[in-house]
Each structure stands twice: as C-alpha cells, then as structure tokens.
C-alpha cells in the first residue's frame, strides 16, 4: 500500500509533538508494509528518510495563479489582487532574463501564458504569513498529487495546516482522503468560534475526508459535538512513543535537590500558570525542591512575572525551547514530570517522561489519560491536588519508584507499530 502524506514539520526540525508523532507513525507504517511519501513545506536535507520519502514543497514548481475545479475550495477562502507584470519572485537574474525573452516572444505572437511556473519558498514555520503558506501549500499539493497520481492509493493529511492540501490532492487524483486530528481550535483557544479561519479549515477538512482519525476519544467527541461530524466517520487511534535502540548515558545531573519539570508550549492550552501556582504551594512545605519550565510561548513573560511575584524565582528555572537529545536529557534529570493541560488532545510528553522511568502527573482533561493507569491524574484547575501529588512523589521514594517502574512497563506496550496497524486498517476501509 502507498500513501501520499502531508505534514507541516518532520524531525529534527520540529516545534512540538506533531512532528514527533508523524515520525513515529511513518516508521510504524513502514513496518506494516506501507510506503509513505511525506510532503513538508520545507525540507532541510537532514531528515531521516530510511522509512519514508521526503518531498520538499519549496522545490515544486506550481502555477499559483491557476483557478480550476481542483483548487476551488482554496480560492473560495482566498483573495489576491493581481498585478499584470512579468516579474517573478524568487527567480535568479539568469532565470528572469530567460523568462523575459520567452514573454517577449509570446507577446509578438499574441499568445501569452497566464502565468509562469514558479517556486514558493516556504518558511515551514508558524509565523505571521501562516495562512498564506497554508493556501500556497494546497496549490503545491495539487501539483504533487497530479505528478504522483499513479504512485499512491490514499491521501493522509495531518492537522489543520494541511487539510486544504489534502482536499486539493483528493480533487486532482480522485483518491480517498484521511485527515488526522492532532488538535482542534477548541483545544487551542478554549472556545469554539465558528467564524475562526482555523475552525473553518478544520471543518472543511473533516467534511471532505472519507475517514477522520482522532488521537483520543476526547478529541473524537469534540469533532462530533463541536464540528457536527458523523460519529461513524471518526476512528480513535491513540498515539505512542518510540524507544531508541540504545539509551545514552547523561552522567551525573549535578543537582542534589529534587527536580519537577513542565515541558511544552507556554500557552493557555498547556496550563503553565497552574504549574506555577502548584509549585508555590509545594515550596512552602519543601523549600529545597527545584521547578523547571522548558518551552516557549505567548504566556512566557506572564509566567516569569508571576514566578517573581510569588517569590520563588531562585527555585524556578526557565530553559527555553528544547528539542532532540536535550528533551531526553531534561527528562533524565527530572524526579517528577507534570502536564497540567487545560485541553490536551493526547500528549506524547508524559510517555517520553515515563520512558525515562519518571513518575508523571497529568490532567484529567488529556487524551493520554485514557491509556495510562500508572499516572497520577488531577483536574488542571485543582492546584491543591496537583501540589499534593507533587509533594507525595517527591517526599515518598517508594511511591515514586512504584509509579516509575509500573509506568515504564505500561508505556513499553504503547508502540507505534500497533498504532500504525490500526491506521493501515483505516486506509483499507476507504479503498
């Protein structure tokens, strides 16, 4: 079986859990005899391609002025002001003069093409022009699907950033579309706004898909209740965690005090402010504990100010965004890991912590809570319960050891191969 897959990031260049999940999934699919061609807005050349073929959308020539049935849904949500010019962006001087000569010849014959084929250099980031990149990515997807039409059986689009791409590829090829819901606008904002462009893209993607994969039953229910998607169309496939063949030795951590870690985006969705309030309560009882917040986000400055106001800045540390081996090193240094998310579709980071034998505390409002028995579960807003759980795991070594050992055994059963087998069954159901 062959799959044309659209994503927004792929390790080692990631901004969060989406890229990590895509990597684990493609490895699992390869072991289930599924060949994946993975398209990203921008590839850097150092991606692991042992299990998948990476296509760099920035290398694909596309007519970004084309308006046809294949890209109809994209153009309905996009407005351009067209200026009649023979200037082409991102062209070298040599390419410009070559194309200019071609244009002059066309003008003499009276037959002028509407536009020249051109490449668009995607940032592959989540910046200010994100919506423009989403739209252009859909145009590239149509081109890729047309070129690869005989080389894939199913289209798989990850998260809202690629849903227009999936729709365009389906329109071009006529192949079935599977969309993967890793998070929704409801999770990110805390409320559904039907006028939100992201909500509209998510709903369009789910509606156009032949099947929808949700990363948890929590997410599945949101798709049914908030997006009005047919329940029979949505399949839950929980995420997993990848175990490396050899575990690096990070040596002595150099700190005798207990370390409690938060690792994730410092945004409303992840509940960093609740972690800070719980930390302050713990430090009143155990003043030698150290708290670490690893990540970045729009609440970063707010959290720093709150830590300072609570008078705990000398025992509260900010690392900034971590990736790759630094993430695993942080987990290896930790005595407790806390994920206090307000709304978490799944949450791979607790699995990564448990893989290092670290006891974890997670919010009941997370999808990963559905598959874990040996994790302490609290309501994200209950900072007293969170503080009590941290205190118990720090103060009572036998309890921490039990959660660490049992958690490790539990997480070893959550393999990407198994998740991929379920997703392969979804592919088979739409063929």
C-alpha positions as CSV (number, residue, x, y, z in Angstrom):
1,X,0.0,0.0,0.0
2,X,1.2,3.5,-0.8
3,X,0.3,6.7,0.9
4,X,0.8,10.4,0.0
5,X,1.1,12.1,3.3
6,X,1.0,15.9,4.1
7,X,2.6,17.3,7.2
8,X,3.9,20.6,8.4
9,X,7.1,19.5,10.2
10,X,9.4,16.5,10.4
11,X,12.2,15.8,12.8
12,X,14.8,17.0,13.6
13,X,13.1,20.3,12.7
14,X,10.0,20.5,14.9
15,X,8.1,22.9,17.1
16,X,6.1,20.4,19.1
17,X,4.5,17.0,19.3
18,X,3.1,17.0,15.7
19,X,6.5,16.3,14.1
20,X,7.3,13.7,16.7
21,X,4.0,11.9,16.1
22,X,4.5,12.0,12.3
23,X,8.0,10.5,12.6
24,X,6.8,7.6,14.9
25,X,3.8,6.9,12.6
26,X,5.8,6.8,9.4
27,X,8.3,4.3,11.0
28,X,5.4,2.2,12.2
29,X,3.7,2.2,8.8
30,X,6.9,1.1,7.1
31,X,7.0,-1.9,9.4
32,X,3.4,-2.6,8.3
33,X,4.3,-2.7,4.6
34,X,3.0,0.8,3.9
35,X,5.2,3.1,1.7
36,X,4.9,6.7,2.6
37,X,5.7,9.8,0.6
38,X,5.8,12.6,3.1
39,X,5.4,16.2,1.9
40,X,6.6,19.1,4.0
41,X,6.6,22.8,3.2
42,X,10.3,23.0,3.7
43,X,12.8,20.2,4.0
44,X,16.4,20.7,5.1
45,X,18.1,17.6,3.8
46,X,18.9,16.1,7.2
47,X,15.6,14.3,7.7
48,X,15.6,10.6,8.4
49,X,14.5,9.0,5.1
50,X,15.0,5.3,5.9
51,X,11.3,4.8,6.4
52,X,9.8,7.5,4.2
53,X,10.5,9.6,1.1
54,X,10.5,13.3,2.0
55,X,9.3,15.8,-0.7
56,X,10.2,19.4,-0.2
57,X,7.3,21.6,-1.3
58,X,9.7,24.5,-1.7
59,X,11.2,22.6,-4.7
60,X,7.9,22.1,-6.5
61,X,7.1,24.4,-9.4
62,X,3.5,25.5,-9.3
63,X,1.2,27.9,-11.1
64,X,0.0,29.9,-8.1
65,X,-2.4,31.9,-10.3
66,X,-4.3,28.8,-11.5
67,X,-8.0,28.6,-10.8
68,X,-9.7,25.3,-11.6
69,X,-12.0,22.7,-10.1
70,X,-9.1,21.1,-8.2
71,X,-8.3,24.2,-6.1
72,X,-11.8,25.6,-6.0
73,X,-12.2,25.3,-2.2
74,X,-8.8,27.0,-1.6
75,X,-9.7,30.0,-3.8
76,X,-13.1,30.4,-2.1
77,X,-11.2,31.2,1.0
78,X,-8.5,33.4,-0.5
79,X,-8.4,36.8,-2.2
80,X,-5.5,38.1,-4.3
81,X,-5.0,41.4,-6.0
82,X,-3.4,40.5,-9.3
83,X,-0.9,43.0,-10.9
84,X,0.0,42.5,-14.6
85,X,3.7,42.1,-14.5
86,X,6.4,39.9,-16.0
87,X,8.3,39.9,-12.7
88,X,8.7,36.6,-11.0
89,X,9.5,36.3,-7.3
90,X,12.4,34.1,-6.1
91,X,14.0,34.0,-9.6
92,X,17.7,34.4,-10.2
93,X,18.8,37.1,-12.6
94,X,19.5,34.5,-15.2
95,X,16.1,32.9,-14.8
96,X,14.4,36.3,-15.0
97,X,16.1,37.3,-18.3
98,X,15.4,33.9,-19.8
99,X,11.7,34.1,-18.9
100,X,11.5,37.7,-20.1
101,X,12.8,36.7,-23.5
102,X,10.1,34.0,-23.6
103,X,7.4,36.5,-22.6
104,X,8.6,38.9,-25.4
105,X,8.3,36.2,-28.0
106,X,4.8,35.3,-26.7
107,X,3.8,38.9,-26.9
108,X,4.9,39.1,-30.6
109,X,2.8,36.0,-31.5
110,X,-0.2,37.3,-29.5
111,X,-0.3,34.2,-27.3
112,X,0.7,35.0,-23.8
113,X,0.6,32.5,-21.0
114,X,-1.5,33.5,-17.9
115,X,1.5,33.0,-15.6
116,X,4.9,31.4,-15.3
117,X,5.5,28.3,-13.3
118,X,7.3,29.3,-10.1
119,X,8.5,28.0,-6.8
120,X,7.5,29.4,-3.5
121,X,10.0,29.2,-0.7
122,X,8.1,28.2,2.4
123,X,9.3,29.1,5.8
124,X,7.9,25.9,7.3
125,X,7.3,27.9,10.5
126,X,4.2,29.2,12.3
127,X,4.8,32.9,11.5
128,X,2.7,35.9,10.6
129,X,2.1,34.7,7.0
130,X,1.0,31.3,8.1
131,X,-2.4,31.5,6.3
132,X,-0.7,32.4,3.0
133,X,1.6,29.4,3.3
134,X,-1.4,27.1,4.0
135,X,-3.1,28.3,0.9
136,X,0.1,28.0,-1.3
137,X,0.8,24.6,0.2
138,X,-2.6,23.5,-1.2
139,X,-1.5,24.6,-4.6
140,X,1.7,22.6,-4.4
141,X,-0.2,19.6,-3.1
142,X,-2.4,19.6,-6.2
143,X,0.8,19.6,-8.3
144,X,2.4,16.8,-6.4
145,X,-0.8,14.7,-6.5
146,X,-1.0,15.2,-10.3
147,X,2.6,14.2,-10.8
148,X,2.4,11.2,-8.4
149,X,-1.2,10.1,-9.4
150,X,-0.2,6.5,-10.2
151,X,2.1,6.1,-7.2
152,X,-0.3,6.3,-4.2
153,X,-3.5,4.8,-3.0
154,X,-4.6,7.0,-0.1
155,X,-4.0,10.6,0.9
156,X,-3.3,11.4,4.6
157,X,-3.3,15.0,5.9
158,X,-2.0,15.9,9.4
159,X,-3.6,18.8,11.4
160,X,-5.4,21.8,10.0
161,X,-2.4,23.3,8.3
162,X,-2.5,20.6,5.6
163,X,-6.3,20.0,5.2
164,X,-6.6,22.2,2.2
165,X,-3.6,20.4,0.7
166,X,-5.4,17.1,1.3
167,X,-8.6,18.4,-0.3
168,X,-6.7,19.7,-3.3
169,X,-4.8,16.4,-3.7
170,X,-8.1,14.5,-3.5
171,X,-9.7,16.7,-6.1
172,X,-6.8,16.1,-8.5
173,X,-6.4,12.4,-8.0
174,X,-9.8,11.1,-7.0
175,X,-8.1,9.1,-4.3
176,X,-9.6,8.8,-0.8
177,X,-8.6,11.3,1.9
178,X,-7.9,10.6,5.6
179,X,-7.4,13.5,7.9
180,X,-5.7,13.2,11.2
181,X,-6.9,15.4,14.1
182,X,-3.9,16.0,16.5
183,X,-5.6,19.1,18.0
184,X,-8.6,21.4,17.3
185,X,-9.2,25.1,17.6
186,X,-11.3,24.3,20.6
187,X,-8.2,22.9,22.4
188,X,-6.0,25.9,21.5
189,X,-8.5,28.7,22.3
190,X,-10.7,27.1,24.9
191,X,-13.9,28.0,23.0
192,X,-15.3,27.3,19.6
193,X,-15.6,30.3,17.3
194,X,-17.4,29.2,14.1
195,X,-16.0,32.4,12.4
196,X,-12.4,31.4,13.1
197,X,-10.5,30.7,9.9
198,X,-8.8,27.7,11.6
199,X,-12.2,26.3,12.7
200,X,-13.5,26.7,9.1
201,X,-10.4,24.9,7.7
202,X,-10.8,22.1,10.3
203,X,-14.5,21.6,9.5
204,X,-13.8,21.7,5.7
205,X,-11.1,19.0,6.1
206,X,-13.2,16.7,8.3
207,X,-16.2,17.1,5.9
208,X,-14.2,16.4,2.8
209,X,-12.4,13.4,4.3
210,X,-13.5,9.8,3.7
211,X,-12.3,9.0,7.3
212,X,-11.2,11.0,10.2
213,X,-8.6,9.8,12.7
214,X,-8.7,11.3,16.2
215,X,-5.8,10.9,18.7
216,X,-8.2,10.2,21.6
217,X,-11.8,9.7,22.5
218,X,-11.7,13.2,24.0
219,X,-10.9,14.6,20.6
220,X,-13.3,12.3,18.8
221,X,-16.2,13.7,21.0
222,X,-15.1,17.3,20.2
223,X,-15.3,16.5,16.5
224,X,-18.8,15.1,16.9
225,X,-20.2,17.8,19.2
226,X,-18.4,20.9,18.1
227,X,-17.9,20.2,14.4
228,X,-21.0,18.2,13.7
229,X,-19.1,15.3,12.1
230,X,-20.8,11.9,11.7
231,X,-19.6,9.6,14.5
232,X,-19.3,6.7,12.2
233,X,-16.7,8.6,10.2
234,X,-14.3,9.1,13.1
235,X,-11.9,6.4,14.3
236,X,-9.8,6.8,17.5
237,X,-6.1,5.8,17.3
238,X,-4.1,6.7,20.3
239,X,-0.5,8.0,19.8
240,X,2.5,6.0,21.1
241,X,6.2,6.5,22.0
242,X,9.3,5.4,20.3
243,X,12.0,3.6,22.2
244,X,15.6,4.2,21.0
245,X,17.8,1.1,20.4
246,X,20.3,2.4,22.9
247,X,19.8,4.8,25.8
248,X,22.5,7.5,26.1
249,X,24.2,7.9,29.5
250,X,23.9,11.6,30.6
251,X,26.1,11.1,33.6
252,X,25.6,12.8,36.9
253,X,23.0,15.6,36.8
254,X,25.0,17.9,39.1
255,X,22.0,18.8,41.3
256,X,21.1,17.1,44.6
257,X,17.7,18.7,45.0
258,X,14.6,17.1,43.6
259,X,13.6,18.5,40.1
260,X,9.9,18.8,39.0
261,X,9.5,19.6,35.3
262,X,7.0,21.1,32.9
263,X,7.8,20.7,29.2
264,X,5.6,22.1,26.5
265,X,4.4,25.3,24.9
266,X,3.9,28.1,27.4
267,X,0.4,28.8,26.2
268,X,-3.1,28.8,27.7
269,X,-3.8,25.3,26.4
270,X,-0.9,23.7,28.3
271,X,-1.8,25.2,31.7
272,X,1.6,26.7,32.7
273,X,0.1,29.1,35.2
274,X,-1.4,26.2,37.2
275,X,2.0,24.6,37.4
276,X,3.4,27.8,38.8
277,X,0.7,28.1,41.5
278,X,1.2,24.4,42.5
279,X,5.0,25.0,42.7
280,X,4.5,27.9,45.1
281,X,2.3,25.7,47.3
282,X,4.9,22.8,47.3
283,X,7.8,25.2,48.1
284,X,6.0,26.4,51.3
285,X,6.3,22.8,52.5
286,X,9.5,21.6,50.8
287,X,11.7,24.7,50.2
288,X,14.6,22.7,48.6
289,X,12.7,21.4,45.5
290,X,13.5,23.0,42.1
291,X,11.0,23.5,39.4
292,X,11.9,23.7,35.7
293,X,9.7,25.1,32.9
294,X,11.0,24.0,29.5
295,X,9.4,25.6,26.4
296,X,8.3,28.9,24.9
297,X,5.1,30.6,24.1
298,X,2.9,33.7,24.4
299,X,2.5,33.3,28.2
300,X,6.2,33.2,28.8
301,X,6.5,36.8,30.1
302,X,3.3,36.4,32.2
303,X,4.7,33.3,33.9
304,X,8.0,34.9,34.6
305,X,6.3,37.9,36.3
306,X,4.1,35.5,38.3
307,X,7.1,33.5,39.5
308,X,8.8,36.7,40.6
309,X,5.7,38.0,42.4
310,X,5.3,34.7,44.3
311,X,9.0,35.0,45.4
312,X,10.1,31.6,44.1
313,X,12.4,32.8,41.3
314,X,15.5,31.3,43.0
315,X,14.0,27.8,42.7
316,X,12.2,28.1,39.4
317,X,14.1,27.8,36.2
318,X,13.4,28.5,32.5
319,X,15.3,26.6,29.8
320,X,13.6,28.0,26.7
321,X,12.6,25.6,23.9
322,X,14.3,22.2,23.9
323,X,14.5,19.6,21.2
324,X,16.2,16.4,20.3
325,X,18.6,15.0,22.9
326,X,18.1,18.0,25.2
327,X,14.5,16.9,25.8
328,X,15.6,13.4,26.8
329,X,18.3,14.8,29.0
330,X,15.8,17.0,30.7
331,X,13.5,14.1,31.4
332,X,16.5,12.0,32.7
333,X,17.3,14.8,35.2
334,X,13.7,15.0,36.4
335,X,12.2,13.4,39.5
336,X,8.6,14.3,38.6
337,X,7.0,15.4,35.3
338,X,3.8,17.4,35.3
339,X,1.4,18.0,32.3
340,X,-1.4,20.3,33.6
341,X,-3.0,20.9,30.2
342,X,-6.4,22.7,30.1
343,X,-7.3,20.7,27.0
344,X,-4.9,18.2,25.6
345,X,-6.0,16.0,22.6
346,X,-3.4,13.4,23.5
347,X,0.0,14.4,25.0
348,X,3.1,12.5,24.0
349,X,5.4,14.2,26.5
350,X,4.2,12.1,29.5
351,X,5.0,8.9,27.6
352,X,8.5,10.3,26.9
353,X,9.0,11.0,30.6
354,X,7.7,7.5,31.6
355,X,10.1,6.0,29.1
356,X,12.9,7.5,31.3
357,X,11.3,6.0,34.4
358,X,10.0,9.3,35.6
359,X,6.7,9.4,37.5
360,X,4.1,11.7,35.9
361,X,1.2,13.8,36.9
362,X,-1.3,14.6,34.1
363,X,-4.6,16.5,33.8
364,X,-7.8,14.5,33.6
365,X,-8.5,16.8,30.6
366,X,-6.0,15.0,28.4
367,X,-6.4,12.2,25.9
368,X,-3.3,10.3,27.2
369,X,-5.3,9.8,30.5
370,X,-7.4,7.3,28.5
371,X,-4.5,4.9,28.1
372,X,-2.5,5.3,31.3
373,X,-3.2,3.6,34.6
374,X,0.1,4.4,36.3
375,X,0.0,8.2,36.1
376,X,-1.4,10.5,38.8
377,X,-4.5,12.3,37.3
378,X,-5.8,15.6,38.6
379,X,-8.1,18.3,37.3
380,X,-5.9,21.0,35.7
381,X,-7.6,23.7,37.8
382,X,-7.1,21.9,41.1
383,X,-3.7,23.3,42.1
384,X,-4.1,21.9,45.7
385,X,-4.4,18.4,44.3
386,X,-1.6,19.0,41.9
387,X,0.6,20.3,44.7
388,X,-0.3,17.3,47.0
389,X,0.6,14.9,44.2
390,X,4.0,16.6,43.6
391,X,4.7,16.6,47.3
392,X,3.9,12.9,47.7
393,X,6.1,11.8,44.7
394,X,9.0,14.0,46.0
395,X,8.7,13.1,49.6
396,X,8.0,9.4,49.5
397,X,10.6,7.5,47.4
398,X,8.7,4.2,47.5
399,X,5.7,5.8,45.8
400,X,7.8,7.5,43.2
401,X,9.7,4.2,42.5
402,X,6.4,2.3,42.1
403,X,5.0,4.9,39.6
404,X,8.3,5.0,37.8
405,X,8.6,1.2,37.3
406,X,5.0,0.5,36.6
407,X,4.8,3.5,34.3
408,X,7.8,2.3,32.3
409,X,6.2,-1.2,31.9
410,X,3.0,0.4,30.8
411,X,4.5,2.7,28.2
412,X,6.5,0.0,26.6
413,X,3.2,-1.5,25.4
414,X,2.3,1.7,23.6
415,X,4.1,1.1,20.3
416,X,3.9,3.0,17.0
417,X,3.8,-0.3,15.2
418,X,0.4,-1.1,16.8
419,X,-0.9,2.4,16.1
420,X,0.2,2.1,12.5
421,X,-1.5,-1.2,12.1
422,X,-4.8,0.4,13.2
423,X,-4.2,3.3,10.7
424,X,-3.5,0.8,7.9
425,X,-6.9,-0.7,8.7
426,X,-8.4,2.7,8.3
427,X,-6.7,3.0,4.8
428,X,-8.1,-0.3,3.8
429,X,-11.6,0.7,4.9
430,X,-11.7,3.6,2.4
431,X,-10.2,1.8,-0.6
